[in-house]
Amino acid sequence: MAADGKVLVTGATGFIGSVLTRQLVADGTDVRILRRDSSSLALLGDVAGEVEHAVGDLTYARGLYEAMAGVDRVYHVAGKVSFARRDRAALRRVNAEGTAHVVDAALKAGVDRVVHTSSIAALGRPVAADTVIDETVEWRDAGTRSFYARSKRRAELEVHRGIAEGLDAVIVNPSLVFGAGGPDTNTRRIVNAVRREWLPAVPPGGTNVVDVEDVATGHRRAMARGKTGRRYLLAGENLSWRTIADTLADAFGVDPPSYTAPSFLIKTGAAVAEAVATVTRTRPALTRSTARTATQTHRYDNTRARTELGWSVRPFAATARRIAEALSKEEGGKV
C-alpha cells in the first residue's frame, strides 16, 4: 500500500500519528514528520531515526508551508483533545485555525492529496435516539455539543473550503481509539483504571471502539482509495461501557468494575469536579461534557469505509489482548 513520493505526517509523535508513521516506514514510504521542538519521540521509538524531521507548529503558517516543500501527500493527524472549558481557546486555535493553516500551506505547496483526521465528535447526532450514526447525519449546533466537537467540525469546514479552492482532500472520522499508546493517552487512562481495579463503577451508556492499528490502516486506505471530499467513519464495534470494561478486565485477568453508576450520579460528580477545578485552577478529573456523553448510547455504521476503502477491523477482544500483551512487555511481565 506504499504511496509514491514523499509524505508529511503532522501529529506523528502522538497516539494515532506514531502508529501511522510506523506503518508508512515499514511499507517503505519516504516520510517527513512535523513536530514541535518539545515533542517527545517516545511513541516513535527507533522509527524516529528513520524519518525526516521538520520542527514547527500548526499555529505557524509559514513553518507549515516550509514543512510541505517537496511533499506529495499530507496526513494531517495533529490536533488537541480536551473537554475542559478552560481549553476552549486552545481547541479553536489548534484544531480549527491550525487546520486552516494546513489547508492554506497544502494549496500553496501544491501537494497531491491531504487526508484529514477528524473525529466522531464532528458527526451529527440523530433526532431519534435509536438511529445509527453514519457520515450523512446532519450536524446541529446544539448547546450540548462540546467545544472539542465544535472545533473538529470547524476544522472539517476548513478542509471543504480548501477543496472548493482546488485541494484534493479526504476526511476520516475515527471513533474511540484504543491501543497501548502512552500513559497520557485518553483511552490508556481507561485501560489503567480497569487493570489496576481503580474503577468501582462504569457509566450506563455506550459508544464505538476501534483499534489504533486499524485506524492507521484506514488513513492509508483513504489516501489511496478515498473520494475527494468524502468522509469515512473509521469505527469498530458498538459496545456498552459495561462490555468495554468487562473485556479489558478479562484480557488483564482482573475483576471487572462491580457496578453501573446511575446517570445522575455521574453528572453530579462532573459538576462537582469542574467546580473544584475552577477554584484550584487545575484540570477537572471529569467534565460535564464527558459525563453527558458517557451516559448516552451512540451507535455508528462503518459501511462506507468497508465498501469504498476495503477497510476491515478486528474485534475489541483482540484489541484488549494486544494491549495487555504490550503493557506486559513494557512492564517486564507485570500488568
N, C-alpha and C positions, 0 to 999 in steps of 0.2 A: 504493500500500500504506500510505498515511498513516493513522495511528491518531488517533482523535478525542481531544481533551483534552490535558492536559499529561503529559509523560513525564519520569521521572527516570532518569538513567544513572549508576550507580556505576562507577568504574574508567574513566571517559570519557577520561582523559589517557593511558591505556595502549594497548597494541597493538590488541586487538580493540575495546575500548571507543571509541577515537578513530575507527575506521572506521565503527562502528555509528552514532556521533554524527553523522558527516559524512553518512551515508546518510539519517538521520532529518531533518536540517536541509534537505538537498536535496529531500526529499519534502514539506517544508512543515510538519513537526511542531514543536510548541512544546516545546522541550527545556530541562530544568534538569539540570545535572551536579553530582555530589558529588565533591569533590576535597579533598585535603589542602592546607594553605596553602603547603607547599613543593613541590607538584607542578609539573613542567614542562608548559607548554602547547604545546610544540614540535610534537607529533604532531597536535594540533588545528589549528594554523596559524590562518588567518583565521576559521575556524568558531568559535574561542574567543570572538570578539566577537559571535557571533550566538546564544549560549545564555546562560541564566541560571546563575549560579554559586552553589552552596551549599558553604561551606567546612566540612569535617568529616572524620570518620574512622569506619571500620567498628567500631572498638572503643568508640566513644562513642555509647551507645544513644539518649540524649536528642537529640543532634545529628542522628541519622538520622531520628527522628520529625519534627523541625523541617524537615528537608530534604524530607520527603514531604507536608508541608502543601499541600493543594490539588492534589496529584498524582493522576492517574488510573491510570497504569501505570508499572511499575518494571522496568528491565533491570538485574539485579544481576550485573555483569560483573567487579567488583573482586575481586582475590584475590592471593595470593602463590604464586609458583612457585619452588621450590628443592628440591634433592635432597641438600643438605648436612645432616649430623646436627646441626650447631650451630644450625640454623634450626627445629628440631623444635617448640619452644615458640611461635615466631612463626607457624608454619604453623597450629598449633591455634588461636591467638588470632585470626588474621586470617580464615582460611578457615572454620573451624567455628564459633567463637564470634561472629565478625563476621557470618556468615550468620544465626545465631540472632537477632542484633540486628536485622538487616534484616527477618526474618520478623516479629518482635515489632512493629517500627515499622509495617510494612505492615498488620498486623492492626489496630493501634491507629488508624492513619490512615484505614483503610477503603478502601485502593486497590483498583481493579477487578481487576488481574491482575499477577503477577510472572513474569518469565522469568529463571530462574537459570542462570548459566553454570557448568557442571561441567566434566568432562574425561573422556577415555577412561581415564584413570588410575583413575577411580572405578568402572569397569565390572568385572564378574567376569572371571576367567580360566578357560578351559575345561580340563577334565581331559585331553582328547586334544589334542595339540599342533597337529593339522591342522584343528581346528574353527574356523570363522569366528565372531568375536565380534559379538553384537548386544546390544540393550538388555536382553534377558532372561537373559543368562548370570549364574548365581548368584555373588554375592560370597563369597569365602572369605578370612578374615583370616589369611593365611599370613605367616610371619615374613619372607618375601621381599618383601612389599608395602612400598613406600616410605612414609615419613612423609607425603609430599605426597599420595599416593594415599589414605591413611587420612584425612587432613584433608578431602579433597574428598568422600570417602564420608560422613564425619560431617556435612558441610555439606548433602549431599542428604537425610540423615535429618532434619535441622532443617527443610528445606523440607517434607518429608512430615508432620512434626509440625505445621507451620503449616496444611497442607491439612486435617488432622484437626480443626483448630480453626476452619476456615471460610475459609481463604485459597484463592484461585484462583491456582494456580501451575503452571508448566511448566518442565521441565529440559531443557537442551541439553548435549550432550557432544561438543565438538569434538575432532578428532584432532590431529596435529601441524600447527600452523598456520604457513603461510609467507606472507610479504609483505615489502615493503621495510622497514616499521617503523622503529624507531630503532636506534642502534648497540648498545644493551644487550638487544635482543630476543633470546631464546634461539635462534630459527632464523636470525636475522641473523648470529649468530656462525658458524653452519654455512655460510651463503652466503659470508661473508667469507673463511672458511678455504679454500673451493673457488676462489673467484675470484682470490684472492691466491696461490694454489698453495702454501698453507701446510700442506695436508693430504696427507701422504705415503701414507696408507692409510685404508680405510674398514672399519667393523665387518662381520661376516658376516651379521648379521640383517636385519630389515626391519620396516616399520611402515606406517601410513596417513598420507597427507599431504593437506592441503586449503588452498585459498586463503582468505586473511583476508576478502576481499570476499564470498566465498560464505558464510563463517561469519556475517558480519554480516547478510546476507540471510536466513540460516537463523534467526537470532534473531527477526527481524521476522515471518517466516512462522510461527514458533512462537507469537508473541504473537497473531497474527491467527487461526491455524487449529489450534494445538495443543490437545490434550485435557488437561484438568486432571489433574495427577498423572503424566502420561506423560513418559518420557524420549525424546529424539530424538537419535540419533547423527549428528552433522554430520561425516561422513567422506568423503574423496575417493577417491584411488587407493591401493591396496595395492601398495607398491613395496619392493624391496630397497634397502639403503643404497648399494649399488653403482649402481643405476639412478638414485637421487636425486642422487648426486654427479655422475654422467655427464651427467644432464640439465641440471644447473646449469652445469657446465663448458661444455657445448655452447652454452648461452644467452649465456655471457660470452666465448666464443671462446678458452678456455684449455684446457690439457691436464688431463684428469681425474686423480685420485689413481691411482698406479700399482699399488698392492697392496691386497689384502683381508687384514686382520690376523686371526690366529687368536684365538679366544675367550680362551684362557688368557693371552695377552699383554695383551689389553685389561683383563682383570680384575686381573692383576698390577699393571699400570700404575695402575689406580684405587686399589688398596690402598696403593701407594707414595705416590700423590698425597694421599690422605687422611691418611697418617701425617705427611707433610711439613707439611700444613696444620695439623694438631694442634700440632706443635712451633712453627710460625711464627705461629700464630693468624691464619691467612688462610683464604680460601675455596679449596677444592680445585679444580683445573682439571678433574678428572674424579672422580666419586664411584662407589663400588661399586654403588650402586643404578642409576645411569645406565649403567654398563658392563654390568650384568646385563641390562637392558632392550635395550641396543643389540645385544647378541649373540644375542638371541632374535628370532623372527619371529612377529608377531601380525597377523592379518588381520581386517578389520572390514566389517560389512554395513550400508549406509545405506538399506535398503529402506523402513523405516518413515518416515524423513524425506522420501524421494522420493514415496511414495504418499499419506501423510496430510497433508503440508505442501505438496506440489507443488514441492519443492526440487530444484535441479539444481546440478551442479558442473562446473567447467572442468577440462581435463586439466592435469597438473602441468607439462607442457612449456609450456603457455600461461602458467602462473603464473611459471615461471622466466624467460620472455621479458619478462613485465611487470616483474619485479623488476630485471632487467638494464637495461631502459629507464629505470625510475625512478631507479636509482642513477647511471646515466649522466648524467641531467639534474641530479641532486643534486651531482655532482662535475664539472660543466662538460664533459661529453662523454667523461670518462675513467673507465673502470671498472677 
